[in-house]
């Protein structure tokens, strides 16, 4: 369960949680952007874990909270969160050779 939760946290963190996505699920905030992003990641991971494993919401929350700090900080294989209208995607592609992704 922890491995699944970590996978879902990383996926939401790196690709799924944009400002628009967070806004649509009610997690967006103009004043607390980092907190809003973390809340979006937790919400996406929560519903994914619940859907895959058919466990209660409380069980899923406990598992996500347990692994969240470590998994949220893990940015591999991209190396950064991709931001809209930035050079991040190009930089990640350009740096891929340093990580063995040629």
Backbone as CSV, one residue per row, in Angstrom:
resi,resn,N_x,N_y,N_z,CA_x,CA_y,CA_z,C_x,C_y,C_z
1,UNK,0.811,-1.201,0.000,0.000,0.000,0.000,0.859,1.273,0.000
2,UNK,1.944,1.225,0.744,2.807,2.403,0.808,3.477,2.666,-0.538
3,UNK,3.859,1.598,-1.225,4.467,1.750,-2.547,3.463,2.376,-3.526
4,UNK,2.236,1.900,-3.487,1.184,2.455,-4.347,0.951,3.928,-4.016
5,UNK,0.856,4.251,-2.738,0.636,5.640,-2.326,1.779,6.530,-2.799
6,UNK,3.001,6.040,-2.678,4.162,6.815,-3.113,4.123,7.041,-4.628
7,UNK,3.767,6.028,-5.357,3.661,6.149,-6.810,2.617,7.192,-7.195
8,UNK,1.489,7.167,-6.531,0.414,8.129,-6.832,0.805,9.546,-6.426
9,UNK,1.502,9.690,-5.310,1.968,11.009,-4.876,2.944,11.574,-5.899
10,UNK,3.887,10.761,-6.340,4.869,11.227,-7.325,4.196,11.596,-8.647
11,UNK,3.248,10.791,-9.088,2.563,11.077,-10.346,1.791,12.393,-10.260
12,UNK,1.064,12.579,-9.178,0.299,13.825,-9.013,1.235,15.020,-8.889
13,UNK,2.316,14.847,-8.170,3.268,15.921,-7.946,3.936,16.371,-9.242
14,UNK,4.339,15.425,-10.058,5.107,15.761,-11.255,4.251,16.136,-12.453
15,UNK,3.042,15.621,-12.536,2.299,15.848,-13.770,0.849,16.301,-13.604
16,UNK,0.170,15.900,-12.558,-1.275,16.117,-12.511,-1.735,17.398,-11.829
17,UNK,-0.966,17.946,-10.943,-1.454,19.065,-10.132,-0.993,20.423,-10.643
18,UNK,-1.720,20.948,-11.568,-1.510,22.314,-12.019,-2.453,23.214,-11.210
19,UNK,-2.342,24.517,-11.386,-3.234,25.429,-10.677,-4.686,25.183,-11.081
20,UNK,-4.926,24.967,-12.370,-6.288,24.722,-12.856,-6.853,23.438,-12.259
21,UNK,-6.040,22.404,-12.202,-6.471,21.145,-11.610,-6.799,21.328,-10.131
22,UNK,-5.930,22.033,-9.425,-6.174,22.285,-7.998,-7.428,23.124,-7.808
23,UNK,-7.645,24.093,-8.682,-8.837,24.945,-8.596,-10.098,24.104,-8.776
24,UNK,-10.075,23.185,-9.731,-11.271,22.383,-10.004,-11.615,21.440,-8.863
25,UNK,-10.638,21.034,-8.063,-10.952,20.167,-6.930,-11.071,20.932,-5.624
26,UNK,-10.922,22.263,-5.671,-11.115,23.078,-4.485,-9.889,23.227,-3.615
27,UNK,-8.709,22.879,-4.131,-7.487,22.965,-3.348,-6.662,24.209,-3.657
28,UNK,-7.062,25.021,-4.623,-6.250,26.154,-5.067,-6.336,27.328,-4.099
29,UNK,-5.261,28.082,-4.056,-5.196,29.281,-3.231,-4.193,30.232,-3.863
30,UNK,-4.551,31.495,-3.970,-3.627,32.478,-4.530,-2.572,32.896,-3.513
31,UNK,-2.843,32.703,-2.230,-1.916,33.157,-1.200,-1.011,32.056,-0.672
32,UNK,-1.442,30.828,-0.749,-0.650,29.715,-0.225,-0.441,28.682,-1.331
33,UNK,0.358,29.044,-2.304,0.525,28.222,-3.504,1.180,26.881,-3.189
34,UNK,2.243,26.863,-2.396,2.919,25.601,-2.070,1.991,24.666,-1.301
35,UNK,1.255,25.203,-0.340,0.304,24.391,0.438,-0.807,23.877,-0.465
36,UNK,-1.280,24.717,-1.357,-2.343,24.309,-2.287,-1.853,23.179,-3.186
37,UNK,-0.603,23.252,-3.626,-0.053,22.194,-4.471,0.025,20.885,-3.690
38,UNK,0.487,20.946,-2.457,0.561,19.737,-1.627,-0.828,19.153,-1.389
39,UNK,-1.803,20.010,-1.148,-3.181,19.532,-0.935,-3.725,18.863,-2.192
40,UNK,-3.422,19.445,-3.347,-3.849,18.846,-4.609,-3.233,17.462,-4.782
41,UNK,-1.937,17.350,-4.499,-1.235,16.071,-4.632,-1.859,15.036,-3.694
42,UNK,-2.118,15.434,-2.459,-2.716,14.510,-1.488,-4.104,14.065,-1.927
43,UNK,-4.901,14.995,-2.434,-6.258,14.649,-2.871,-6.236,13.671,-4.042
44,UNK,-5.396,13.965,-5.047,-5.299,13.063,-6.206,-4.826,11.682,-5.773
45,UNK,-3.802,11.634,-4.928,-3.277,10.350,-4.452,-4.327,9.606,-3.629
46,UNK,-5.058,10.325,-2.809,-6.092,9.709,-1.976,-7.116,8.972,-2.822
47,UNK,-7.673,9.649,-3.809,-8.714,9.018,-4.622,-8.163,7.891,-5.496
48,UNK,-6.931,8.014,-5.928,-6.321,6.935,-6.709,-6.110,5.693,-5.865
49,UNK,-5.573,5.874,-4.657,-5.337,4.733,-3.765,-6.666,4.075,-3.393
50,UNK,-7.668,4.869,-3.089,-8.981,4.315,-2.722,-9.596,3.536,-3.881
51,UNK,-9.417,4.033,-5.090,-10.003,3.357,-6.255,-9.302,2.042,-6.563
52,UNK,-8.000,2.009,-6.411,-7.231,0.816,-6.761,-7.371,-0.271,-5.713
53,UNK,-7.347,0.087,-4.447,-7.304,-0.911,-3.377,-8.611,-1.104,-2.615
54,UNK,-9.614,-0.346,-2.907,-10.912,-0.506,-2.238,-10.770,-0.479,-0.713
55,UNK,-10.103,0.547,-0.198,-9.952,0.713,1.240,-10.704,1.960,1.679
56,UNK,-10.876,2.126,2.979,-11.601,3.283,3.487,-10.777,4.553,3.310
57,UNK,-11.458,5.660,3.382,-10.797,6.953,3.231,-9.786,7.173,4.359
58,UNK,-10.140,6.797,5.575,-9.228,6.973,6.713,-7.959,6.143,6.565
59,UNK,-8.094,4.911,6.090,-6.917,4.070,5.856,-6.012,4.690,4.793
60,UNK,-6.623,5.164,3.720,-5.853,5.778,2.635,-5.141,7.044,3.114
61,UNK,-5.817,7.857,3.905,-5.207,9.082,4.428,-4.002,8.752,5.299
62,UNK,-4.143,7.754,6.168,-3.037,7.352,7.040,-1.813,6.926,6.237
63,UNK,-2.038,6.132,5.203,-0.932,5.657,4.375,-0.274,6.815,3.634
64,UNK,-1.077,7.698,3.073,-0.546,8.837,2.320,0.250,9.760,3.232
65,UNK,-0.272,10.053,4.407,0.441,10.922,5.347,1.763,10.300,5.796
66,UNK,1.785,8.988,5.911,2.990,8.289,6.347,4.137,8.451,5.349
67,UNK,3.851,8.356,4.064,4.906,8.384,3.041,5.044,9.734,2.335
68,UNK,4.159,10.669,2.617,4.107,11.917,1.859,5.420,12.704,1.832
69,UNK,6.055,12.987,2.967,7.266,13.827,2.895,8.353,13.251,1.977
70,UNK,8.599,11.975,2.095,9.646,11.343,1.278,9.246,11.310,-0.201
71,UNK,8.027,10.916,-0.480,7.589,10.745,-1.871,7.363,12.082,-2.570
72,UNK,6.914,13.094,-1.842,6.704,14.419,-2.419,8.040,15.041,-2.825
73,UNK,9.089,14.742,-2.073,10.416,15.285,-2.367,11.116,14.553,-3.508
74,UNK,10.636,13.377,-3.884,11.255,12.573,-4.944,10.797,13.082,-6.308
75,UNK,11.691,13.694,-7.049,11.333,14.285,-8.350,11.868,13.494,-9.541
76,UNK,12.391,12.316,-9.310,12.902,11.506,-10.409,11.764,10.820,-11.145
77,UNK,11.854,10.567,-12.406,12.991,10.709,-13.304,13.060,12.057,-13.998
78,UNK,12.140,12.963,-13.734,12.118,14.237,-14.453,13.098,15.227,-13.846
79,UNK,13.259,15.213,-12.531,14.201,16.094,-11.878,13.630,17.420,-11.436
80,UNK,12.413,17.729,-11.840,11.756,18.982,-11.455,10.271,18.877,-11.740
81,UNK,9.505,19.729,-11.104,8.079,19.825,-11.424,7.957,20.653,-12.698
82,UNK,7.236,20.151,-13.652,7.081,20.848,-14.923,6.028,21.947,-14.750
83,UNK,6.425,23.177,-15.022,5.528,24.325,-14.897,5.083,24.784,-16.276
84,UNK,3.860,25.211,-16.355,3.322,25.725,-17.617,4.033,27.027,-17.987
85,UNK,4.239,27.217,-19.264,4.883,28.418,-19.813,6.288,28.635,-19.256
86,UNK,7.000,27.557,-19.023,8.381,27.681,-18.571,9.262,26.808,-19.461
87,UNK,10.528,26.905,-19.242,11.497,26.108,-20.004,11.746,24.747,-19.347
88,UNK,10.988,24.396,-18.306,11.237,23.175,-17.547,11.193,21.912,-18.394
89,UNK,10.228,21.811,-19.278,10.112,20.612,-20.096,11.343,20.457,-20.993
90,UNK,11.755,21.545,-21.613,12.944,21.511,-22.472,14.183,21.181,-21.644
91,UNK,14.317,21.797,-20.467,15.472,21.526,-19.604,15.512,20.069,-19.168
92,UNK,14.366,19.509,-18.809,14.316,18.103,-18.393,14.761,17.199,-19.543
93,UNK,14.294,17.493,-20.750,14.697,16.706,-21.915,16.199,16.848,-22.157
94,UNK,16.700,18.082,-22.067,18.109,18.347,-22.315,19.011,17.666,-21.276
95,UNK,18.570,17.598,-20.029,19.357,16.989,-18.959,19.170,15.482,-18.854
96,UNK,18.298,14.915,-19.658,18.000,13.480,-19.552,19.237,12.605,-19.708
97,UNK,20.203,13.049,-20.493,21.409,12.248,-20.692,22.207,12.084,-19.400
98,UNK,22.095,13.047,-18.496,22.804,12.946,-17.218,22.196,11.874,-16.302
99,UNK,20.970,11.503,-16.573,20.269,10.517,-15.754,20.116,9.175,-16.453
100,UNK,20.740,9.032,-17.624,20.712,7.771,-18.342,19.451,7.536,-19.148
101,UNK,18.756,8.602,-19.535,17.512,8.463,-20.294,17.691,8.908,-21.743
102,UNK,18.718,8.437,-22.405,18.935,8.858,-23.781,18.164,8.035,-24.754
